[in-house]
Amino acid sequence: MTLTETLAALVDAWTVASGRTRADLARELGVDPSQIHRWTNPGKVAPSIKPLTALLRIVGATPEEARAVYVLADVPLSEIAT
């Protein structure tokens, strides 16, 4: 899976489990809803480390899922909390 596919799957699972929307997620992250769209669609821009970490926390990504996302995003593991 690509980074955008992985983020889309995590966000979609969160929306189903929580009964909330991508717009709700955007509000929690303090970003415009269009930003969520850009992060979860192929050919678009990936989030930087800070919003990516917040997104992973909000959607409840497991440590394994988070690590996989960081690897796909080419984030040096030294830059992330363990």
C-alpha positions as CSV (number, residue, x, y, z in Angstrom):
1,M,0.0,0.0,0.0
2,T,1.1,3.6,-0.6
3,L,1.1,6.3,2.0
4,T,-2.1,7.8,0.8
5,E,-3.9,4.5,0.6
6,T,-2.7,3.7,4.2
7,L,-3.8,7.0,5.5
8,A,-7.2,6.7,3.7
9,A,-7.7,3.3,5.2
10,L,-6.9,4.5,8.7
11,V,-9.2,7.6,8.3
12,D,-12.0,5.6,6.8
13,A,-11.8,3.0,9.6
14,W,-11.9,5.8,12.2
15,T,-15.0,7.4,10.6
16,V,-16.8,4.1,10.6
17,A,-15.8,3.2,14.2
18,S,-16.5,6.7,15.6
19,G,-19.5,7.7,13.5
20,R,-17.7,10.9,12.8
21,T,-16.7,12.5,9.5
22,R,-13.5,13.6,7.8
23,A,-14.6,17.2,8.6
24,D,-14.7,16.3,12.3
25,L,-11.2,14.9,12.0
26,A,-10.1,18.1,10.3
27,R,-11.5,20.2,13.1
28,E,-9.7,18.1,15.7
29,L,-6.4,18.5,13.8
30,G,-7.1,22.3,13.2
31,V,-6.8,22.0,9.4
32,D,-9.2,22.7,6.6
33,P,-11.2,19.6,5.5
34,S,-9.6,19.8,2.1
35,Q,-6.2,19.0,3.7
36,I,-7.6,15.6,4.8
37,H,-8.6,15.1,1.2
38,R,-5.1,15.9,-0.1
39,W,-3.5,13.6,2.5
40,T,-5.7,10.6,1.6
41,N,-5.7,10.8,-2.2
42,P,-3.1,9.6,-4.6
43,G,-0.8,12.1,-6.2
44,K,-1.4,14.6,-3.4
45,V,0.9,16.0,-0.7
46,A,1.7,14.0,2.4
47,P,1.4,15.7,5.8
48,S,4.5,16.8,7.7
49,I,5.5,15.0,10.8
50,K,3.6,17.0,13.4
51,P,0.1,16.8,11.7
52,L,0.9,13.2,10.7
53,T,1.6,12.2,14.3
54,A,-1.6,14.0,15.5
55,L,-3.7,12.3,12.8
56,L,-2.3,8.9,13.8
57,R,-3.1,9.6,17.5
58,I,-6.6,10.8,16.8
59,V,-7.6,7.9,14.6
60,G,-6.1,5.4,17.1
61,A,-3.4,3.9,14.9
62,T,-1.6,1.0,16.6
63,P,2.2,1.4,17.1
64,E,2.7,-1.0,14.2
65,E,0.4,1.0,11.9
66,A,2.0,4.3,12.9
67,R,5.5,2.8,12.3
68,A,4.4,1.6,8.8
69,V,3.0,5.1,8.0
70,Y,6.2,6.7,9.1
71,V,8.2,4.4,6.9
72,L,6.0,5.1,3.9
73,A,6.3,8.8,4.6
74,D,10.1,8.5,4.7
75,V,10.2,9.9,8.2
76,P,13.5,9.1,9.9
77,L,12.7,6.9,12.8
78,S,15.0,9.0,14.9
79,E,12.4,11.9,14.5
80,I,9.5,9.9,16.0
81,A,8.7,9.1,19.6
82,T,9.0,5.4,20.4
